[in-house]
């Protein structure tokens, strides 16, 4: 039974979180209260060494076949860091491709995904020579045919197949089941037809298969089931590569526990061996690399106590920097970095500053009972799918991103300005 007054569970903080002399949270040797003062709030604070250590764990298990799924969190510093640690970079759009290339990631270390790549995106990928294109549909094979007929280079491709496996996660982030927009379905025969077409095609060089069953998956058995289906399906084709996607879950709240990347890798390798898979196995972790590396710092602006109902604590961000609670009902912890180890007896709903009631960051939050207006409040495990899924709703400015290591704080993405909001606006003419 979890004590309702329990302090923040330490395991949801980044690896290099420590307690400072005044009881305050330090990350990567940096005082989080000083970071809030220096960079303002809201701000994403990443433990850079945590990021590096997760990349190393993936590379230790899969070498160059460990590819970072950049949709989880992407800026040039992140792409550079992941590649520097030996990972490839998975991009899912022309935009992600552009940022990865701007980070200096060589094209042949880039894997290009997407269920609806446009001619322009495919052209960009072929022009720079991305290492792999993960082909998702017959329409995409048609588009590559026409580009190669017009002189584009022949890409090395993986075919994305849908193994018909339930990932046991939220419906919106479950992708391996038959009823999916992604990939060629194994059970209908579409996957087999696609392998035949691609093998015979002169406009693609088919090197393997790809499957991704879903995200925030805790149940290792789901990956093993997918590998069993893939092993059987792939056997006759003897293709050299098989990528099992990402999807490893992370612990967001008290009571959750997730396998480490190294444990996940062992499970995958065992399941692949059991399934008789001899192809080189690859992974594409996103969340498990970046989620727990970061916290978001906010400032408390108002506290509204409704006797016998609840207390609302409003902060200066919200669904524009973390839409996950609204989209998936995701849970988060909340705490006060000034006293990170304090008991949290005070029940409150932590909400943002957007103009709708659904703008909730922590539905059932717990805080120290001396929380006050002006306090810095934090939510941990916000390193994945927060910054990357952020928006400008209500013309709220996107927060900056700070990387901390060895006591140094480095601003890697600055805060948006009000003028940035007008960058694409062509102005009003009378
Ligand atoms: N590979 C492919 C082909 C993917 O589609 C994804 C995630 C990944 C790898 C990385 O999965 P990860 O290791 O991060 O679970 N916005 C949702 C998650 C969507 C994931 C989409 N695809 C969320 O906030 O939970």
Boltz pocket constraint, residues with backbone or C-beta under 6 A from the ligand:
constraints:
  - pocket:
      binder: B
      contacts: [[A, 69], [A, 71], [A, 72], [A, 90], [A, 113], [A, 172], [A, 173], [A, 212], [A, 214], [A, 215], [A, 216], [A, 245], [A, 246], [A, 247], [A, 248], [A, 284], [A, 285], [A, 286], [A, 287], [A, 288], [A, 324], [A, 328], [A, 384], [A, 385], [A, 389]]
      max_distance: 6.0
